[in-house]
Amino acid sequence: MYVTAIHSDPAIALRDPDPTIVLRDLEKRIYARACEAGLVTTGDVEAGTGAPQSEIRAAIQNLRTLHLVRETEDGDGRFVAVSPESAKLQRLAPLLGELRRLQARTETMRTAYDGFVHVYETAAAERSRRAGIEVLPNRGDVRRTINGLAASSTTEVLTSHPGGPRPQEVLHESVARSRDLLERGVAIRTLYQHSAHFDVGTTAYVEHFTALGTQFRTLADGFPQLMIFDRRYVLVPLRDPSEGATLVSDPSIVDFATAAFERAWVAATPFRIAYDQRKVRETSEDVRHSIMRLLVTGEEDRRIAARLGLSLRSCQRHVAQIMKRIGARNRLHAGYLISQHDLLNRPLPDSPQELAS
């Protein structure tokens, strides 16, 4: 059902519970006459408009339906104009009441649905737990889980930590746990990124635990952060590592994570403790090749640095060195030269002349 406001265009309509009412020019003229005269009759309107009586009566009825005119109380057939504001309130009151009832009903239904949220989430968490997946929402839960898994491990713990040098508080926290594992004959293998070589604290930690039996290797890029306990449990960070981690015991997923670690381990090189100029050069060249791979994909320096565990300044220094050695005028030109000369699969030249030869 529709009611059209007092408008010459009948297509402009408002939703209304009454039958369709189209207010045209005649209704406007009748309303205007009632406003001017105060009290009018059908005869007055007929004389003033010249319209047929049947049309006038229909128009007046439309105005009554919209509460824009009303008959006088003495019933003598006269009617008066009603202000649009008053008519609007009378007209909209039932609609507003219905709207309030619908809003109350909507809120009741929303509350009813909300009552099922906890049930669903609890069941989903239980399904995940049975499927071998448990979310550890905060660092405290992660720390307690790591300590518990380490204490119960009997064969091997595999860890990989991309992101460059390890924070000192993390290294300090792991000292007692690692010693206990090694004393019980549990093997430990750990992967770091090459940039960990240049951190005094990480190097000292590696030197100490290498002497106790831990194996350390480094790789430029391409391995995830994870911890694997006895090839039965794997711990991986949540999307935001500061929020916690996910503990997985599903055998298929654990096997997949272990295979990923082993591939990275084979590609990695032993962590050098004593200074070795040749090893330093090899490590730096490996880092530069990783940077070149990311340059070709268009990555920015800041993202490259984060991915390789480098400071932004160190990353930019490597980029400048690469561009100088291949004779690149800018980053775009560098990407072209790297692809043109297949530099991702061959040693980086020492100078542009060597590249051209």
BAFIKE-7448 format. One record per residue (C-alpha): residue number from 1; residue in three letters; x, y, z. Coordinates in pm, 1 decimal. Layout:
<sites>
+-----+--------+----------+----------+----------+
! num ! residu !       c1 !       c2 !       c3 !
+-----+--------+----------+----------+----------+
! NUM !    ALA !        X !        Y !        Z !
...
+-----+--------+----------+----------+----------+
</sites>
This chain:
<sites>
+-----+--------+----------+----------+----------+
! num ! residu !       c1 !       c2 !       c3 !
+-----+--------+----------+----------+----------+
!   1 !    MET !      0.0 !      0.0 !      0.0 !
!   2 !    TYR !    125.0 !    346.5 !    -80.0 !
!   3 !    VAL !     37.9 !    703.8 !     -7.5 !
!   4 !    THR !    178.4 !    978.6 !   -222.3 !
!   5 !    ALA !    260.1 !   1301.7 !    -49.1 !
!   6 !    ILE !    105.6 !   1628.8 !   -175.0 !
!   7 !    HIS !    308.6 !   1641.7 !   -491.3 !
!   8 !    SER !    238.3 !   1682.4 !   -860.7 !
!   9 !    ASP !    440.0 !   1369.4 !   -938.2 !
!  10 !    PRO !    235.5 !   1061.3 !   -838.1 !
!  11 !    ALA !    547.2 !    842.1 !   -857.9 !
!  12 !    ILE !    681.5 !    991.4 !   -531.6 !
!  13 !    ALA !    521.8 !    762.7 !   -272.6 !
!  14 !    LEU !    556.6 !    667.0 !     94.5 !
!  15 !    ARG !    484.6 !    327.4 !    246.2 !
!  16 !    ASP !    147.4 !    338.3 !    422.3 !
!  17 !    PRO !    -97.6 !     80.0 !    553.1 !
!  18 !    ASP !   -398.5 !    246.6 !    378.1 !
!  19 !    PRO !   -502.8 !    199.4 !     14.6 !
!  20 !    THR !   -305.3 !    385.9 !   -247.1 !
!  21 !    ILE !   -378.3 !    756.6 !   -240.0 !
!  22 !    VAL !   -241.2 !    978.3 !   -512.9 !
!  23 !    LEU !   -257.4 !   1346.6 !   -422.9 !
!  24 !    ARG !   -265.4 !   1558.7 !   -732.3 !
!  25 !    ASP !   -319.4 !   1925.3 !   -804.7 !
!  26 !    LEU !   -688.6 !   1914.6 !   -702.6 !
!  27 !    GLU !   -607.0 !   1802.2 !   -348.7 !
!  28 !    LYS !   -350.3 !   2079.2 !   -318.1 !
!  29 !    ARG !   -599.5 !   2340.3 !   -437.2 !
!  30 !    ILE !   -866.2 !   2217.9 !   -194.8 !
!  31 !    TYR !   -618.9 !   2218.0 !     92.3 !
!  32 !    ALA !   -497.5 !   2566.6 !      2.0 !
!  33 !    ARG !   -857.3 !   2696.8 !     -7.6 !
!  34 !    ALA !   -932.4 !   2540.6 !    332.7 !
!  35 !    CYS !   -618.4 !   2703.4 !    476.5 !
!  36 !    GLU !   -720.0 !   3044.3 !    341.7 !
!  37 !    ALA !  -1090.8 !   3033.5 !    430.7 !
!  38 !    GLY !  -1071.9 !   2855.8 !    763.6 !
!  39 !    LEU !  -1410.1 !   2680.9 !    712.1 !
!  40 !    VAL !  -1522.0 !   2550.2 !    372.5 !
!  41 !    THR !  -1792.3 !   2327.0 !    229.1 !
!  42 !    THR !  -1798.3 !   2099.8 !    -68.9 !
!  43 !    GLY !  -2002.9 !   2360.3 !   -248.2 !
!  44 !    ASP !  -1744.0 !   2630.0 !   -175.1 !
!  45 !    VAL !  -1473.8 !   2411.0 !   -319.8 !
!  46 !    GLU !  -1683.5 !   2320.4 !   -624.1 !
!  47 !    ALA !  -1747.0 !   2685.8 !   -695.7 !
!  48 !    GLY !  -1383.1 !   2774.8 !   -645.6 !
!  49 !    THR !  -1230.4 !   2496.4 !   -852.5 !
!  50 !    GLY !  -1488.9 !   2414.6 !  -1114.4 !
!  51 !    ALA !  -1413.8 !   2044.0 !  -1073.4 !
!  52 !    PRO !  -1690.4 !   1780.6 !  -1083.6 !
!  53 !    GLN !  -1848.3 !   1710.9 !   -745.6 !
!  54 !    SER !  -1750.7 !   1342.7 !   -755.3 !
!  55 !    GLU !  -1382.9 !   1430.2 !   -797.7 !
!  56 !    ILE !  -1404.5 !   1693.2 !   -523.8 !
!  57 !    ARG !  -1557.5 !   1446.2 !   -278.9 !
!  58 !    ALA !  -1288.8 !   1188.0 !   -362.5 !
!  59 !    ALA !  -1014.9 !   1447.3 !   -314.8 !
!  60 !    ILE !  -1159.2 !   1559.8 !     21.0 !
!  61 !    GLN !  -1173.5 !   1196.0 !    131.9 !
!  62 !    ASN !   -806.3 !   1156.6 !     42.1 !
!  63 !    LEU !   -724.7 !   1462.7 !    252.8 !
!  64 !    ARG !   -931.3 !   1321.7 !    542.8 !
!  65 !    THR !   -745.0 !    990.6 !    518.4 !
!  66 !    LEU !   -419.1 !   1178.3 !    549.0 !
!  67 !    HIS !   -557.5 !   1386.1 !    840.3 !
!  68 !    LEU !   -493.6 !   1707.2 !    643.0 !
!  69 !    VAL !   -859.0 !   1817.2 !    680.8 !
!  70 !    ARG !  -1132.6 !   1728.9 !    928.9 !
!  71 !    GLU !  -1505.7 !   1796.2 !    955.8 !
!  72 !    THR !  -1636.5 !   2037.0 !   1213.2 !
!  73 !    GLU !  -1798.5 !   1891.6 !   1523.1 !
!  74 !    ASP !  -2148.8 !   2027.5 !   1445.5 !
!  75 !    GLY !  -2175.9 !   1799.6 !   1140.9 !
!  76 !    ASP !  -2291.9 !   2069.7 !    901.6 !
!  77 !    GLY !  -2067.4 !   1942.6 !    621.6 !
!  78 !    ARG !  -1797.9 !   2203.3 !    667.1 !
!  79 !    PHE !  -1434.8 !   2109.4 !    714.2 !
!  80 !    VAL !  -1115.5 !   2282.7 !    825.5 !
!  81 !    ALA !   -747.0 !   2241.7 !    733.4 !
!  82 !    VAL !   -515.5 !   2063.9 !    978.6 !
!  83 !    SER !   -147.0 !   2159.9 !   1004.3 !
!  84 !    PRO !     85.7 !   1920.8 !    822.1 !
!  85 !    GLU !    283.3 !   1863.5 !   1145.5 !
!  86 !    SER !    -28.4 !   1753.2 !   1332.8 !
!  87 !    ALA !   -142.7 !   1540.4 !   1039.3 !
!  88 !    LYS !    198.3 !   1382.2 !   1017.3 !
!  89 !    LEU !    198.3 !   1288.0 !   1385.4 !
!  90 !    GLN !   -147.8 !   1131.8 !   1358.0 !
!  91 !    ARG !    -52.1 !    947.6 !   1044.0 !
!  92 !    LEU !    285.2 !    822.7 !   1166.1 !
!  93 !    ALA !    185.9 !    728.5 !   1521.9 !
!  94 !    PRO !     67.2 !    376.0 !   1429.0 !
!  95 !    LEU !    370.2 !    323.7 !   1206.2 !
!  96 !    LEU !    608.9 !    439.2 !   1478.5 !
!  97 !    GLY !    438.0 !    209.6 !   1725.8 !
!  98 !    GLU !    481.2 !    -81.8 !   1488.5 !
!  99 !    LEU !    844.7 !     15.4 !   1434.5 !
! 100 !    ARG !    907.6 !     12.4 !   1808.8 !
! 101 !    ARG !    746.6 !   -329.9 !   1834.5 !
! 102 !    LEU !    966.5 !   -457.7 !   1551.4 !
! 103 !    GLN !   1276.6 !   -312.4 !   1716.8 !
! 104 !    ALA !   1188.1 !   -479.8 !   2046.0 !
! 105 !    ARG !   1128.6 !   -808.3 !   1866.0 !
! 106 !    THR !   1459.3 !   -772.1 !   1680.2 !
! 107 !    GLU !   1645.1 !   -714.7 !   2006.4 !
! 108 !    THR !   1477.0 !  -1016.8 !   2163.7 !
! 109 !    MET !   1579.5 !  -1234.4 !   1869.1 !
! 110 !    ARG !   1935.6 !  -1098.3 !   1876.2 !
! 111 !    THR !   1963.7 !  -1182.4 !   2245.8 !
! 112 !    ALA !   1830.1 !  -1531.4 !   2180.7 !
! 113 !    TYR !   2087.8 !  -1594.4 !   1906.8 !
! 114 !    ASP !   2368.3 !  -1451.2 !   2120.2 !
! 115 !    GLY !   2287.7 !  -1714.5 !   2379.7 !
! 116 !    PHE !   2410.4 !  -1981.1 !   2138.0 !
! 117 !    VAL !   2748.1 !  -1817.5 !   2066.8 !
! 118 !    HIS !   2922.5 !  -1960.0 !   2373.2 !
! 119 !    VAL !   2781.7 !  -2306.6 !   2301.6 !
! 120 !    TYR !   2909.0 !  -2296.5 !   1942.8 !
! 121 !    GLU !   3253.9 !  -2160.8 !   2031.1 !
! 122 !    THR !   3299.1 !  -2411.3 !   2312.2 !
! 123 !    ALA !   3204.0 !  -2698.5 !   2083.2 !
! 124 !    ALA !   3432.0 !  -2569.0 !   1806.0 !
! 125 !    ALA !   3723.3 !  -2547.8 !   2048.7 !
! 126 !    GLU !   3655.4 !  -2903.7 !   2163.7 !
! 127 !    ARG !   3641.6 !  -3026.9 !   1802.8 !
! 128 !    SER !   3975.1 !  -2859.0 !   1735.3 !
! 129 !    ARG !   4124.4 !  -3016.1 !   2046.6 !
! 130 !    ARG !   4005.8 !  -3361.1 !   1940.6 !
! 131 !    ALA !   4144.8 !  -3295.1 !   1591.2 !
! 132 !    GLY !   4484.0 !  -3220.5 !   1742.5 !
! 133 !    ILE !   4475.5 !  -2840.2 !   1737.8 !
! 134 !    GLU !   4480.2 !  -2624.5 !   2050.4 !
! 135 !    VAL !   4504.2 !  -2245.4 !   2054.1 !
! 136 !    LEU !   4723.3 !  -2097.1 !   2327.3 !
! 137 !    PRO !   4594.0 !  -1740.0 !   2346.9 !
! 138 !    ASN !   4874.4 !  -1566.6 !   2536.3 !
! 139 !    ARG !   5245.3 !  -1582.0 !   2613.0 !
! 140 !    GLY !   5190.9 !  -1729.5 !   2956.3 !
! 141 !    ASP !   5008.2 !  -2027.9 !   2809.2 !
! 142 !    VAL !   5279.5 !  -2067.8 !   2544.9 !
! 143 !    ARG !   5560.1 !  -2059.0 !   2802.7 !
! 144 !    ARG !   5392.1 !  -2318.1 !   3024.7 !
! 145 !    THR !   5325.5 !  -2543.6 !   2725.9 !
! 146 !    ILE !   5685.5 !  -2524.1 !   2602.0 !
! 147 !    ASN !   5821.0 !  -2606.3 !   2945.8 !
! 148 !    GLY !   5581.7 !  -2899.5 !   2980.7 !
! 149 !    LEU !   5658.2 !  -3043.5 !   2637.1 !
! 150 !    ALA !   6032.5 !  -3002.5 !   2687.2 !
! 151 !    ALA !   6015.5 !  -3176.7 !   3023.9 !
! 152 !    SER !   5834.1 !  -3473.4 !   2868.5 !
! 153 !    SER !   6049.1 !  -3498.0 !   2552.8 !
! 154 !    THR !   6268.2 !  -3806.6 !   2527.6 !
! 155 !    THR !   6434.5 !  -3804.2 !   2183.3 !
! 156 !    GLU !   6462.2 !  -3472.9 !   1997.2 !
! 157 !    VAL !   6356.0 !  -3108.3 !   1996.6 !
! 158 !    LEU !   6370.5 !  -2915.1 !   1668.0 !
! 159 !    THR !   6340.5 !  -2537.4 !   1666.9 !
! 160 !    SER !   6358.9 !  -2275.8 !   1394.0 !
! 161 !    HIS !   6362.4 !  -1904.6 !   1465.9 !
! 162 !    PRO !   6359.9 !  -1663.8 !   1170.8 !
! 163 !    GLY !   6385.5 !  -1294.8 !   1247.4 !
! 164 !    GLY !   6754.7 !  -1246.0 !   1309.4 !
! 165 !    PRO !   6923.2 !  -1229.7 !   1651.6 !
! 166 !    ARG !   6728.0 !  -1378.2 !   1940.1 !
! 167 !    PRO !   6614.4 !  -1140.9 !   2217.3 !
! 168 !    GLN !   6830.8 !  -1177.0 !   2526.6 !
! 169 !    GLU !   6536.3 !  -1244.9 !   2756.7 !
! 170 !    VAL !   6426.7 !  -1533.2 !   2532.0 !
! 171 !    LEU !   6776.2 !  -1684.1 !   2532.0 !
! 172 !    HIS !   6804.9 !  -1645.8 !   2908.0 !
! 173 !    GLU !   6467.9 !  -1813.6 !   2961.8 !
! 174 !    SER !   6565.7 !  -2115.6 !   2750.6 !
! 175 !    VAL !   6900.1 !  -2183.2 !   2924.2 !
! 176 !    ALA !   6773.7 !  -2408.2 !   3204.6 !
! 177 !    ARG !   6528.6 !  -2585.9 !   2975.9 !
! 178 !    SER !   6795.3 !  -2661.2 !   2713.9 !
! 179 !    ARG !   7045.2 !  -2782.0 !   2974.2 !
! 180 !    ASP !   6788.6 !  -3020.4 !   3118.4 !
! 181 !    LEU !   6711.0 !  -3162.1 !   2773.0 !
! 182 !    LEU !   7077.4 !  -3218.8 !   2690.0 !
! 183 !    GLU !   7152.5 !  -3373.3 !   3028.9 !
! 184 !    ARG !   6872.5 !  -3624.9 !   2967.1 !
! 185 !    GLY !   7017.7 !  -3712.3 !   2626.9 !
! 186 !    VAL !   6755.7 !  -3531.1 !   2421.4 !
! 187 !    ALA !   6901.8 !  -3396.2 !   2096.0 !
! 188 !    ILE !   6843.4 !  -3031.9 !   2004.2 !
! 189 !    ARG !   6873.1 !  -2884.3 !   1657.2 !
! 190 !    THR !   6814.5 !  -2514.2 !   1601.3 !
! 191 !    LEU !   6788.7 !  -2299.3 !   1288.0 !
! 192 !    TYR !   6860.9 !  -1926.2 !   1285.3 !
! 193 !    GLN !   6892.5 !  -1673.4 !   1007.6 !
! 194 !    HIS !   7239.7 !  -1566.7 !    891.1 !
! 195 !    SER !   7200.1 !  -1228.0 !   1058.1 !
! 196 !    ALA !   7220.9 !  -1400.4 !   1398.6 !
! 197 !    HIS !   7595.8 !  -1441.0 !   1331.1 !
! 198 !    PHE !   7645.4 !  -1071.9 !   1394.7 !
! 199 !    ASP !   7478.9 !  -1058.4 !   1736.9 !
! 200 !    VAL !   7712.5 !  -1098.2 !   2035.1 !
! 201 !    GLY !   7448.6 !  -1239.9 !   2269.5 !
! 202 !    THR !   7321.7 !  -1498.2 !   2021.4 !
! 203 !    THR !   7675.9 !  -1602.0 !   1929.5 !
! 204 !    ALA !   7769.5 !  -1649.0 !   2296.6 !
! 205 !    TYR !   7457.3 !  -1859.7 !   2352.2 !
! 206 !    VAL !   7537.2 !  -2073.5 !   2047.6 !
! 207 !    GLU !   7898.9 !  -2121.2 !   2158.7 !
! 208 !    HIS !   7791.5 !  -2231.3 !   2506.8 !
! 209 !    PHE !   7531.2 !  -2483.8 !   2391.5 !
! 210 !    THR !   7733.9 !  -2611.1 !   2097.1 !
! 211 !    ALA !   7987.1 !  -2727.4 !   2354.7 !
! 212 !    LEU !   7705.2 !  -2911.2 !   2534.7 !
! 213 !    GLY !   7583.6 !  -3084.3 !   2218.7 !
! 214 !    THR !   7321.3 !  -2862.9 !   2054.6 !
! 215 !    GLN !   7349.4 !  -2829.9 !   1676.5 !
! 216 !    PHE !   7297.4 !  -2486.1 !   1524.2 !
! 217 !    ARG !   7267.7 !  -2392.2 !   1158.6 !
! 218 !    THR !   7178.6 !  -2075.0 !    973.0 !
! 219 !    LEU !   6992.4 !  -1995.9 !    654.3 !
! 220 !    ALA !   6922.0 !  -1666.6 !    480.7 !
! 221 !    ASP !   6548.1 !  -1714.6 !    435.5 !
! 222 !    GLY !   6271.8 !  -1959.8 !    359.2 !
! 223 !    PHE !   6186.3 !  -2136.9 !    684.7 !
! 224 !    PRO !   5899.0 !  -2093.3 !    931.6 !
! 225 !    GLN !   5904.5 !  -2030.2 !   1303.6 !
! 226 !    LEU !   5819.7 !  -2350.3 !   1487.7 !
! 227 !    MET !   5915.2 !  -2591.5 !   1764.1 !
! 228 !    ILE !   5879.4 !  -2968.3 !   1725.6 !
! 229 !    PHE !   5888.2 !  -3203.0 !   2025.6 !
! 230 !    ASP !   5965.4 !  -3573.1 !   1970.7 !
! 231 !    ARG !   5800.6 !  -3541.9 !   1627.6 !
! 232 !    ARG !   5469.0 !  -3562.2 !   1810.1 !
! 233 !    TYR !   5385.1 !  -3199.8 !   1877.1 !
! 234 !    VAL !   5451.5 !  -2883.0 !   1680.2 !
! 235 !    LEU !   5411.9 !  -2530.8 !   1811.5 !
! 236 !    VAL !   5359.2 !  -2247.6 !   1561.9 !
! 237 !    PRO !   5284.6 !  -1880.9 !   1631.7 !
! 238 !    LEU !   4944.9 !  -1727.2 !   1576.6 !
! 239 !    ARG !   4914.7 !  -1467.4 !   1301.3 !
! 240 !    ASP !   5015.7 !  -1207.7 !   1561.0 !
! 241 !    PRO !   5292.1 !  -1387.8 !   1754.8 !
! 242 !    SER !   5249.2 !  -1154.3 !   2052.4 !
! 243 !    GLU !   4908.3 !  -1310.2 !   2113.1 !
! 244 !    GLY !   5013.2 !  -1671.3 !   2150.7 !
! 245 !    ALA !   5057.5 !  -1988.0 !   1948.4 !
! 246 !    THR !   4886.5 !  -2298.9 !   1818.2 !
! 247 !    LEU !   4978.8 !  -2644.3 !   1945.6 !
! 248 !    VAL !   4926.3 !  -2919.3 !   1688.6 !
! 249 !    SER !   4937.8 !  -3292.6 !   1753.2 !
! 250 !    ASP !   4771.0 !  -3416.7 !   1435.2 !
! 251 !    PRO !   5027.0 !  -3662.3 !   1290.1 !
! 252 !    SER !   4986.8 !  -3544.8 !    929.6 !
! 253 !    ILE !   5048.4 !  -3181.9 !   1019.3 !
! 254 !    VAL !   5338.0 !  -3269.7 !   1248.5 !
! 255 !    ASP !   5497.0 !  -3474.7 !    968.9 !
! 256 !    PHE !   5452.2 !  -3184.6 !    726.8 !
! 257 !    ALA !   5615.6 !  -2938.8 !    968.2 !
! 258 !    THR !   5901.1 !  -3180.8 !   1037.5 !
! 259 !    ALA !   5964.7 !  -3226.9 !    665.3 !
! 260 !    ALA !   5974.8 !  -2847.5 !    620.4 !
! 261 !    PHE !   6230.6 !  -2821.7 !    900.0 !
! 262 !    GLU !   6444.7 !  -3099.4 !    753.9 !
! 263 !    ARG !   6449.6 !  -2935.9 !    409.3 !
! 264 !    ALA !   6564.4 !  -2609.8 !    563.3 !
! 265 !    TRP !   6820.1 !  -2792.2 !    778.4 !
! 266 !    VAL !   6979.6 !  -2959.8 !    476.6 !
! 267 !    ALA !   7004.0 !  -2625.6 !    294.9 !
! 268 !    ALA !   7149.3 !  -2445.8 !    598.7 !
! 269 !    THR !   7513.9 !  -2413.8 !    701.5 !
! 270 !    PRO !   7667.9 !  -2472.2 !   1046.1 !
! 271 !    PHE !   7669.5 !  -2169.4 !   1273.4 !
! 272 !    ARG !   8027.3 !  -2037.9 !   1271.3 !
! 273 !    ILE !   8149.6 !  -1936.6 !   1614.6 !
! 274 !    ALA !   8512.4 !  -1846.6 !   1551.6 !
! 275 !    TYR !   8576.4 !  -1567.7 !   1303.4 !
! 276 !    ASP !   8641.1 !  -1706.3 !    956.8 !
! 277 !    GLN !   8682.2 !  -1455.2 !    676.0 !
! 278 !    ARG !   8580.4 !  -1706.5 !    411.0 !
! 279 !    LYS !   8268.3 !  -1804.2 !    603.9 !
! 280 !    VAL !   8180.0 !  -1440.0 !    663.3 !
! 281 !    ARG !   8204.0 !  -1373.2 !    291.5 !
! 282 !    GLU !   7996.6 !  -1680.3 !    204.6 !
! 283 !    THR !   7729.5 !  -1582.1 !    454.2 !
! 284 !    SER !   7716.5 !  -1224.4 !    324.6 !
! 285 !    GLU !   7691.2 !  -1348.8 !    -34.3 !
! 286 !    ASP !   7407.1 !  -1580.8 !     63.0 !
! 287 !    VAL !   7224.6 !  -1288.4 !    224.4 !
! 288 !    ARG !   7276.2 !  -1075.5 !    -87.6 !
! 289 !    HIS !   7137.5 !  -1350.0 !   -309.8 !
! 290 !    SER !   6828.9 !  -1364.6 !    -88.6 !
! 291 !    ILE !   6797.1 !   -987.2 !   -114.8 !
! 292 !    MET !   6824.8 !  -1009.4 !   -494.3 !
! 293 !    ARG !   6543.9 !  -1266.1 !   -506.3 !
! 294 !    LEU !   6321.9 !  -1027.6 !   -313.4 !
! 295 !    LEU !   6432.2 !   -725.5 !   -518.4 !
! 296 !    VAL !   6318.6 !   -901.9 !   -834.7 !
! 297 !    THR !   5971.0 !   -946.6 !   -683.3 !
! 298 !    GLY !   5952.6 !   -573.3 !   -605.0 !
! 299 !    GLU !   5969.8 !   -593.4 !   -226.0 !
! 300 !    GLU !   6055.0 !   -274.2 !    -36.3 !
! 301 !    ASP !   6368.8 !   -248.9 !    179.2 !
! 302 !    ARG !   6171.3 !   -250.6 !    502.5 !
! 303 !    ARG !   5992.9 !   -576.2 !    416.8 !
! 304 !    ILE !   6315.1 !   -734.8 !    291.6 !
! 305 !    ALA !   6490.2 !   -642.2 !    615.2 !
! 306 !    ALA !   6210.9 !   -787.6 !    827.9 !
! 307 !    ARG !   6202.5 !  -1109.5 !    629.4 !
! 308 !    LEU !   6578.2 !  -1165.3 !    647.3 !
! 309 !    GLY !   6615.7 !  -1059.3 !   1008.9 !
! 310 !    LEU !   6827.0 !   -755.2 !    921.2 !
! 311 !    SER !   6816.2 !   -398.9 !   1039.6 !
! 312 !    LEU !   6686.3 !   -157.7 !    777.7 !
! 313 !    ARG !   7026.4 !     10.1 !    759.5 !
! 314 !    SER !   7208.2 !   -320.2 !    702.6 !
! 315 !    CYS !   6959.4 !   -417.4 !    434.6 !
! 316 !    GLN !   7002.0 !    -86.0 !    253.7 !
! 317 !    ARG !   7379.1 !   -125.9 !    274.0 !
! 318 !    HIS !   7352.9 !   -468.0 !    107.5 !
! 319 !    VAL !   7121.3 !   -328.8 !   -162.3 !
! 320 !    ALA !   7367.0 !    -48.4 !   -237.0 !
! 321 !    GLN !   7651.7 !   -300.4 !   -259.3 !
! 322 !    ILE !   7454.1 !   -518.8 !   -500.0 !
! 323 !    MET !   7368.6 !   -224.9 !   -725.8 !
! 324 !    LYS !   7730.1 !   -109.8 !   -727.7 !
! 325 !    ARG !   7866.9 !   -454.4 !   -814.5 !
! 326 !    ILE !   7629.3 !   -511.3 !  -1105.6 !
! 327 !    GLY !   7632.3 !   -148.3 !  -1227.6 !
! 328 !    ALA !   7262.3 !    -81.3 !  -1172.7 !
! 329 !    ARG !   7140.4 !    277.1 !  -1203.3 !
! 330 !    ASN !   6831.8 !    216.9 !   -988.8 !
! 331 !    ARG !   6626.6 !    -65.9 !   -837.4 !
! 332 !    LEU !   6431.4 !   -124.8 !  -1157.1 !
! 333 !    HIS !   6753.6 !   -151.4 !  -1354.1 !
! 334 !    ALA !   6891.8 !   -385.3 !  -1087.1 !
! 335 !    GLY !   6593.3 !   -616.5 !  -1125.6 !
! 336 !    TYR !   6644.4 !   -620.1 !  -1501.4 !
! 337 !    LEU !   7017.3 !   -700.6 !  -1472.3 !
! 338 !    ILE !   6956.6 !   -973.5 !  -1215.3 !
! 339 !    SER !   6709.7 !  -1144.8 !  -1447.9 !
! 340 !    GLN !   6905.4 !  -1074.4 !  -1767.8 !
! 341 !    HIS !   7226.9 !  -1228.6 !  -1634.1 !
! 342 !    ASP !   7064.1 !  -1506.0 !  -1427.0 !
! 343 !    LEU !   7236.1 !  -1374.4 !  -1114.4 !
! 344 !    LEU !   7009.3 !  -1572.5 !   -883.9 !
! 345 !    ASN !   7180.1 !  -1888.3 !  -1004.1 !
! 346 !    ARG !   7541.4 !  -1774.1 !  -1022.7 !
! 347 !    PRO !   7792.0 !  -1591.3 !   -799.6 !
! 348 !    LEU !   7745.8 !  -1217.9 !   -765.9 !
! 349 !    PRO !   8017.6 !  -1039.3 !   -969.4 !
! 350 !    ASP !   8264.1 !   -812.2 !   -793.6 !
! 351 !    SER !   8222.4 !   -537.1 !  -1055.6 !
! 352 !    PRO !   8010.5 !   -441.9 !  -1358.2 !
! 353 !    GLN !   8307.9 !   -520.2 !  -1582.1 !
! 354 !    GLU !   8307.8 !   -879.5 !  -1461.5 !
! 355 !    LEU !   7935.7 !   -898.9 !  -1534.7 !
! 356 !    ALA !   7987.6 !   -775.4 !  -1890.3 !
! 357 !    SER !   8271.0 !  -1014.6 !  -1965.7 !
+-----+--------+----------+----------+----------+
</sites>
